[in-house]
Amino acid sequence: MTTLINDICRALGELNVAEWILSQTDTETAELFFIKHNLDMRRMKKVTKINVTVYRPFEKDGAKMKGSSSVEIVPSQSFVEIKALIEKAYFAASFVANPTYSLPDKVIGELKKSESDIAKVSVGDAAMVMAKAMFAGESKDNKAFINSGEIFAEKSTTRILSACGTDVSYEDCNVNGELVVQCKEPEDVEMFRSFEYDGLKTDAVTALVKEALSQVEDRAIAKKELPSGSYDVILSGEQLAELMSFYPERTSGNMVFPGYSTWKVGDDIMGETVTGERINLIGHAKQPFNSEGIPMEDKPLIEDGKVSLIHSGAQFASYLQQPMTGLYTAVTLNNGTVPFAEMKKNCLYPVTFSDFQMDAFSGFFGGEIRLAYLFDGENVKIITGGSVSGNISECCGELVFSRERYSGANYEGPFAVKLKNIKVAGTV
Amino acid sequence: MKKKLEHSKFIAQKRPVAEKLLSDLLDIYPYASVLVTDVETMSYRIGKSGIQVSQNPRFGGKGMVVKVYDGVSYAEYSGNEIDFDALPGILDTIENSLVPLKGKLPEGLLDSEYQQLSDTGTKLVKASEYEIDPREMGDEAIIKKLTALREFALAQDERLLDSIHSYQYQINHKLFLSKNRDMEQSAMWGEGFIYMMVMKDGDEVKDYYKGFSVLGGAELLDEMEQYIPENAKKCVELLNCESITPGTYTCICTPEVTGMIVHEAFGHGVEMDMFVKDRALAKNCMNTQVASDLITMRDGNSLSDVATYFFDDEGTPSADTVVIDKGILKAGFSDAQSAMHLGTAPTGNGRRESYERKAYTRMTNTYFEAGTSSVEDMIASVEYGMLLEAPSSGMEDPKNWGIQCMVNIAREIKNGRLTGRVFSPIVLTGYVPDLLKSISMISDTVEHCGSGACGKGYKEWVKVSDGGPYIKAQIRLG
């Protein structure tokens, strides 16, 4: 694809575009779609996409501006088409009256090769390895079974170039997918699970399936007998990951600059009375560079409940006079003091929701319960139905995290958290 | 005066390549098809964060999908190198990597056995219409218009933290070729939104969203201004919102909330690829009463909005499907492969997020038909209840027909009048047939909108529209 990049650079030169950033991603996938034990569809994909952002300096009412506009270019486009698209983008940028800002400094580096075991095999073979591991989670001891599943094995190479001379590249590999488990008796019910790993984590996907099969069997016997009221609620796994997404969003320059988040470095965000654990959250760099070529590495976002970093791409970092760090969407949570078994006392533990959501703007979280365990100190009731709703800003002073750990696509940290006094709409 | 869209020059250039690829594939396989897509798009967004302009397609792009049948099952290749020079490599990947992949299946897993897809001869060339071409209107005029709308919005109330205004147009050009089918279509849709925010208690952003959509062009921008004063008022009302006491209420749903119920609570349950997987309760409820006899539900091209097209991503002409007729479940909708599995006729609902993705059964324009009541009479009939408006999200549960929908506002109704009390946010839960059977009044006009996107689970986003009349129903709120 060097010819394509050459064509783009030639077009940028002929159009006198002085500032630009280009990001090329070549992606190859193998995809398997199963209905029960049958392969319903197999797919392969090979695509190249180049995103070009052009920047245009100009003055408006005596103030310096920097407009930008971006365009996607793919193979099969001629030089004439490429030049026309970039010209259109550059023209559009002249009306984008944003205050001027600095672009990232020049970075040059060798290709950062993937160390994943996925890189050592073909995408087809990687998908088959994960398929074998997924179905290995089924057992004749289970009444439940895998209803359907999808597996995607993906390899990509990204190269970032800029007008100031940046030229860096890296490889990325992952396997991801989803599955639905079903139990037909006594109630015919199902449950959804998704996964994403940066290696051929066969044991993890097998364990995921085993847990899902066990839980869907519980859901088949669950009763709609949850009284409305306030409960101490345990959230775990992906629900905890979703809950924690509040913090990287609230510390991002994208929310801070327009005033949607009022947080500043040094702010104590846990409230006046903290009886639980103080949050220690690290922004995790999933790739070595962001799309603008800013080098990314793991950095603390919140230390002992206080904001330690406002993370941003070039534009908002410049406006906020903060370091250019790139945006973090993945986190590592360094908390956890209580064994999970001890947490399960006098509380409601929803393990699956139809869709658990965290709204970073308001702090509200909630969802409809598909399966929950209600612990009253002596007995455990298996529950379905009802909904949980709360606000993280109101309950963050009493957070208790488990010692046991969990690792997901965008979260690594304690397996579970207990939230005190959360409102629950029951079914009776 | 409406004008017809012109077809894609890119597709015209690539047609000979696609025809050669198809011809080569048909020498090897009993069935093959090639779908070539070309998406032209431009999006504009203005808010406190600044102005953002992008030509990056959110749905689709330039590329192709090749589908082959090896006599037993189907395989697909997605790529975006559509040149004669690239054909030997693509054919080699299909023949030597993709099709044989099933031979590597682990022990205990099997290949599916399908018949060959129907390939009756169809030749079709169609394009949608528009009033104002956004490409002719130009970037400067569109940005000026959105900037003026934002200034007008912020002038409504000084308590507004921000008002974000967005417009996007997308022109989808598609070419579908198989042995007996040659179909080309072009359709332009536009969408916009007004997204207002206020800061409550110093740290809680409350928002109010209004979406707009059209099967057409920049004429949509003229529609947005009139809603600004009302939106600003509703957004500021959220400063005084309360938490609702969980329980079952008599509710009046605005058309946009009705649309969410139609789409999320019921529509996903009649996507017939879910029937194939035994994942939809609706499969066992055909020709039974699933809703009040006031309800008739349709999906397809009887409505003109963002999901209107002439053929789907598998080369099946679009249709108008009556899903519920006076409360009785009559039909689902399907993609071609699911229909073949179930022995039914495909309904033109095989849709892809883009050329990079698999086709699934997806909704298009889905809505309840109008009734006979006036909105005023409906509100007056409520002794105590809530007027639900501003939907924010929903999640399907076809297997168990559970509801999870979120709305931004519930307005208290007491003795047939709105009291001014506002509750937010609100979660709707319950059992779909219970809700639909409880519908006791529906209004005499239908409104619809396609400003959002629909996922299959948590991925595979496609443009859809939904809507309906105001409905009165019993709903559990929390």
Interface residues (C-beta under 8 A of the other chain):
Chain A: A30 E31 L32 F33 F34 I35 H37 N38 L39 D40 M41 R42 R43 M44 K45 K46 V47 T48 K49 N51 G67 S68 S69 S70 V71 E72 V74 P75 S76 Q77 E81 L85 K88 A89 F91 A92 A93 F95 V96 A97 N98 P99 S122 G124 D125 M128 A131 K132 F135 N147 S148 E178 V180 Q182 D188 V189 E190 F192 S194 S228 N254 F257 P258 G259 Y260 T262 Q315 F316 F353 S354 D355 Q357 D359 F361 S362 G363 F364 G366 G367 E368 R370 G385 G386 S387 S389 N391 S393 K423 V424 A425 G426
Chain B: F10 K14 M42 G47 K48 S49 G50 I51 Q52 V53 S54 Q55 N56 P57 G61 K62 G63 S73 Y74 A75 E76 Y77 S78 G79 N80 E81 I82 D83 A86 T93 I94 S97 L98 L101 K102 K104 L105 P106 G108 L109 L110 D111 S112 D139 E140 I143 K144 L161 D162 M197 M199 K200 G202 D203 E204 V205 K206 D207 S243 P246 G247 V276 K277 D278 R279 Q337 E356 K358 S393 M395 D397 K399 N400 G402 I403 Q404 M406 P425 V427 T429 G457 Y458 K459 R476 L477 G478
